[in-house]
Amino acid sequence: MTATAPVPLTVNGLACHIGYTITTQWPSGFQAGITINNTGVTAITNWTLTWTFANGQKIAQLWDGNVTQSGANATVTNMSYNGSIPAGTSYTGVGFNGTWNKTKTNAVPVSFAINGTACK
């Protein structure tokens, strides 16, 4: 019997990992940085990054992307100059200032997707 290592889930060669880091936090706000890691075999183009906040966080000011937020659901799309992330590389330019209710935890989102594909 032969054992094989599991193959990462990819859709049309797209695979990703998102780094989300709270860089600073104060009683009513915080700043976060996002790294999009293209772990797949094809370039990510015209990307849309989505996630859900757990504790009522709101994006107040985002850079290097276009943001919409409906309740807890955040959607960020690329700008004209950062829409392509080659396979095996990362994009670190997206970040934002946000607000949160200091009576709750400012939890890091646990799931992200790029162009509808779940990131690991």
C-alpha positions as protocol buffer text, in pm:
chain_id: "A"
residue {
  index: 1
  type: MET
  ca { x: 0 y: 0 z: 0 }
}
residue {
  index: 2
  type: THR
  ca { x: 132 y: 345 z: -93 }
}
residue {
  index: 3
  type: ALA
  ca { x: 50 y: 662 z: 99 }
}
residue {
  index: 4
  type: THR
  ca { x: 44 y: 999 z: -72 }
}
residue {
  index: 5
  type: ALA
  ca { x: 57 y: 1344 z: 79 }
}
residue {
  index: 6
  type: PRO
  ca { x: -265 y: 1544 z: 59 }
}
residue {
  index: 7
  type: VAL
  ca { x: -278 y: 1793 z: -226 }
}
residue {
  index: 8
  type: PRO
  ca { x: -387 y: 2148 z: -138 }
}
residue {
  index: 9
  type: LEU
  ca { x: -732 y: 2239 z: -266 }
}
residue {
  index: 10
  type: THR
  ca { x: -708 y: 2459 z: -574 }
}
residue {
  index: 11
  type: VAL
  ca { x: -969 y: 2589 z: -812 }
}
residue {
  index: 12
  type: ASN
  ca { x: -833 y: 2655 z: -1162 }
}
residue {
  index: 13
  type: GLY
  ca { x: -485 y: 2672 z: -1008 }
}
residue {
  index: 14
  type: LEU
  ca { x: -591 y: 2933 z: -751 }
}
residue {
  index: 15
  type: ALA
  ca { x: -480 y: 2876 z: -394 }
}
residue {
  index: 16
  type: CYS
  ca { x: -415 y: 3137 z: -130 }
}
residue {
  index: 17
  type: HIS
  ca { x: -333 y: 3220 z: 227 }
}
residue {
  index: 18
  type: ILE
  ca { x: -426 y: 3550 z: 392 }
}
residue {
  index: 19
  type: GLY
  ca { x: -219 y: 3713 z: 662 }
}
residue {
  index: 20
  type: TYR
  ca { x: -422 y: 3951 z: 881 }
}
residue {
  index: 21
  type: THR
  ca { x: -229 y: 4144 z: 1144 }
}
residue {
  index: 22
  type: ILE
  ca { x: -361 y: 4396 z: 1392 }
}
residue {
  index: 23
  type: THR
  ca { x: -68 y: 4638 z: 1396 }
}
residue {
  index: 24
  type: THR
  ca { x: -202 y: 4872 z: 1665 }
}
residue {
  index: 25
  type: GLN
  ca { x: -517 y: 4898 z: 1874 }
}
residue {
  index: 26
  type: TRP
  ca { x: -675 y: 5159 z: 2100 }
}
residue {
  index: 27
  type: PRO
  ca { x: -1006 y: 5167 z: 2295 }
}
residue {
  index: 28
  type: SER
  ca { x: -1231 y: 5246 z: 1998 }
}
residue {
  index: 29
  type: GLY
  ca { x: -1017 y: 5163 z: 1695 }
}
residue {
  index: 30
  type: PHE
  ca { x: -739 y: 4965 z: 1539 }
}
residue {
  index: 31
  type: GLN
  ca { x: -515 y: 4939 z: 1235 }
}
residue {
  index: 32
  type: ALA
  ca { x: -472 y: 4615 z: 1042 }
}
residue {
  index: 33
  type: GLY
  ca { x: -251 y: 4498 z: 758 }
}
residue {
  index: 34
  type: ILE
  ca { x: -342 y: 4228 z: 508 }
}
residue {
  index: 35
  type: THR
  ca { x: -105 y: 4009 z: 308 }
}
residue {
  index: 36
  type: ILE
  ca { x: -244 y: 3813 z: 14 }
}
residue {
  index: 37
  type: ASN
  ca { x: -22 y: 3509 z: -46 }
}
residue {
  index: 38
  type: ASN
  ca { x: -73 y: 3342 z: -383 }
}
residue {
  index: 39
  type: THR
  ca { x: 15 y: 2982 z: -306 }
}
residue {
  index: 40
  type: GLY
  ca { x: -134 y: 2854 z: -632 }
}
residue {
  index: 41
  type: VAL
  ca { x: 16 y: 2782 z: -973 }
}
residue {
  index: 42
  type: THR
  ca { x: -155 y: 3064 z: -1164 }
}
residue {
  index: 43
  type: ALA
  ca { x: -162 y: 3440 z: -1120 }
}
residue {
  index: 44
  type: ILE
  ca { x: -450 y: 3590 z: -924 }
}
residue {
  index: 45
  type: THR
  ca { x: -601 y: 3865 z: -1137 }
}
residue {
  index: 46
  type: ASN
  ca { x: -875 y: 4115 z: -1069 }
}
residue {
  index: 47
  type: TRP
  ca { x: -901 y: 3990 z: -713 }
}
residue {
  index: 48
  type: THR
  ca { x: -1187 y: 4025 z: -470 }
}
residue {
  index: 49
  type: LEU
  ca { x: -1103 y: 3947 z: -107 }
}
residue {
  index: 50
  type: THR
  ca { x: -1388 y: 3870 z: 132 }
}
residue {
  index: 51
  type: TRP
  ca { x: -1415 y: 3796 z: 502 }
}
residue {
  index: 52
  type: THR
  ca { x: -1656 y: 3826 z: 794 }
}
residue {
  index: 53
  type: PHE
  ca { x: -1585 y: 4014 z: 1114 }
}
residue {
  index: 54
  type: ALA
  ca { x: -1693 y: 3838 z: 1435 }
}
residue {
  index: 55
  type: ASN
  ca { x: -1735 y: 4127 z: 1677 }
}
residue {
  index: 56
  type: GLY
  ca { x: -1894 y: 4425 z: 1503 }
}
residue {
  index: 57
  type: GLN
  ca { x: -1574 y: 4573 z: 1359 }
}
residue {
  index: 58
  type: LYS
  ca { x: -1612 y: 4834 z: 1084 }
}
residue {
  index: 59
  type: ILE
  ca { x: -1362 y: 4948 z: 823 }
}
residue {
  index: 60
  type: ALA
  ca { x: -1327 y: 5326 z: 843 }
}
residue {
  index: 61
  type: GLN
  ca { x: -1043 y: 5391 z: 595 }
}
residue {
  index: 62
  type: LEU
  ca { x: -881 y: 5140 z: 358 }
}
residue {
  index: 63
  type: TRP
  ca { x: -574 y: 5182 z: 141 }
}
residue {
  index: 64
  type: ASP
  ca { x: -468 y: 5003 z: -177 }
}
residue {
  index: 65
  type: GLY
  ca { x: -814 y: 4866 z: -250 }
}
residue {
  index: 66
  type: ASN
  ca { x: -1183 y: 4946 z: -280 }
}
residue {
  index: 67
  type: VAL
  ca { x: -1398 y: 4842 z: 15 }
}
residue {
  index: 68
  type: THR
  ca { x: -1763 y: 4773 z: 75 }
}
residue {
  index: 69
  type: GLN
  ca { x: -1902 y: 4644 z: 400 }
}
residue {
  index: 70
  type: SER
  ca { x: -2249 y: 4514 z: 474 }
}
residue {
  index: 71
  type: GLY
  ca { x: -2289 y: 4434 z: 841 }
}
residue {
  index: 72
  type: ALA
  ca { x: -2008 y: 4196 z: 933 }
}
residue {
  index: 73
  type: ASN
  ca { x: -1921 y: 4110 z: 571 }
}
residue {
  index: 74
  type: ALA
  ca { x: -1625 y: 4296 z: 419 }
}
residue {
  index: 75
  type: THR
  ca { x: -1532 y: 4295 z: 50 }
}
residue {
  index: 76
  type: VAL
  ca { x: -1213 y: 4447 z: -89 }
}
residue {
  index: 77
  type: THR
  ca { x: -1134 y: 4467 z: -459 }
}
residue {
  index: 78
  type: ASN
  ca { x: -805 y: 4556 z: -624 }
}
residue {
  index: 79
  type: MET
  ca { x: -702 y: 4893 z: -761 }
}
residue {
  index: 80
  type: SER
  ca { x: -593 y: 4931 z: -1125 }
}
residue {
  index: 81
  type: TYR
  ca { x: -225 y: 4904 z: -1025 }
}
residue {
  index: 82
  type: ASN
  ca { x: -238 y: 4597 z: -796 }
}
residue {
  index: 83
  type: GLY
  ca { x: -479 y: 4359 z: -966 }
}
residue {
  index: 84
  type: SER
  ca { x: -230 y: 4086 z: -1049 }
}
residue {
  index: 85
  type: ILE
  ca { x: -47 y: 3869 z: -797 }
}
residue {
  index: 86
  type: PRO
  ca { x: 183 y: 3619 z: -972 }
}
residue {
  index: 87
  type: ALA
  ca { x: 193 y: 3257 z: -857 }
}
residue {
  index: 88
  type: GLY
  ca { x: 421 y: 3205 z: -560 }
}
residue {
  index: 89
  type: THR
  ca { x: 429 y: 3572 z: -457 }
}
residue {
  index: 90
  type: SER
  ca { x: 254 y: 3795 z: -206 }
}
residue {
  index: 91
  type: TYR
  ca { x: 94 y: 4139 z: -201 }
}
residue {
  index: 92
  type: THR
  ca { x: 129 y: 4332 z: 125 }
}
residue {
  index: 93
  type: GLY
  ca { x: -15 y: 4675 z: 39 }
}
residue {
  index: 94
  type: VAL
  ca { x: -371 y: 4642 z: 170 }
}
residue {
  index: 95
  type: GLY
  ca { x: -446 y: 4780 z: 512 }
}
residue {
  index: 96
  type: PHE
  ca { x: -709 y: 4976 z: 698 }
}
residue {
  index: 97
  type: ASN
  ca { x: -813 y: 5170 z: 1002 }
}
residue {
  index: 98
  type: GLY
  ca { x: -1118 y: 5027 z: 1171 }
}
residue {
  index: 99
  type: THR
  ca { x: -1345 y: 5074 z: 1467 }
}
residue {
  index: 100
  type: TRP
  ca { x: -1453 y: 4823 z: 1729 }
}
residue {
  index: 101
  type: ASN
  ca { x: -1650 y: 4812 z: 2051 }
}
residue {
  index: 102
  type: LYS
  ca { x: -1393 y: 4775 z: 2328 }
}
residue {
  index: 103
  type: THR
  ca { x: -1641 y: 4576 z: 2539 }
}
residue {
  index: 104
  type: LYS
  ca { x: -1594 y: 4285 z: 2295 }
}
residue {
  index: 105
  type: THR
  ca { x: -1284 y: 4112 z: 2166 }
}
residue {
  index: 106
  type: ASN
  ca { x: -1131 y: 4254 z: 1848 }
}
residue {
  index: 107
  type: ALA
  ca { x: -1107 y: 3904 z: 1703 }
}
residue {
  index: 108
  type: VAL
  ca { x: -908 y: 3831 z: 1388 }
}
residue {
  index: 109
  type: PRO
  ca { x: -1135 y: 3692 z: 1112 }
}
residue {
  index: 110
  type: VAL
  ca { x: -1098 y: 3316 z: 1074 }
}
residue {
  index: 111
  type: SER
  ca { x: -1190 y: 3267 z: 709 }
}
residue {
  index: 112
  type: PHE
  ca { x: -1107 y: 3454 z: 391 }
}
residue {
  index: 113
  type: ALA
  ca { x: -1174 y: 3398 z: 20 }
}
residue {
  index: 114
  type: ILE
  ca { x: -1023 y: 3531 z: -303 }
}
residue {
  index: 115
  type: ASN
  ca { x: -1254 y: 3540 z: -604 }
}
residue {
  index: 116
  type: GLY
  ca { x: -1484 y: 3298 z: -423 }
}
residue {
  index: 117
  type: THR
  ca { x: -1212 y: 3042 z: -344 }
}
residue {
  index: 118
  type: ALA
  ca { x: -1154 y: 2978 z: 27 }
}
residue {
  index: 119
  type: CYS
  ca { x: -801 y: 3059 z: 140 }
}
residue {
  index: 120
  type: LYS
  ca { x: -619 y: 2829 z: 380 }
}
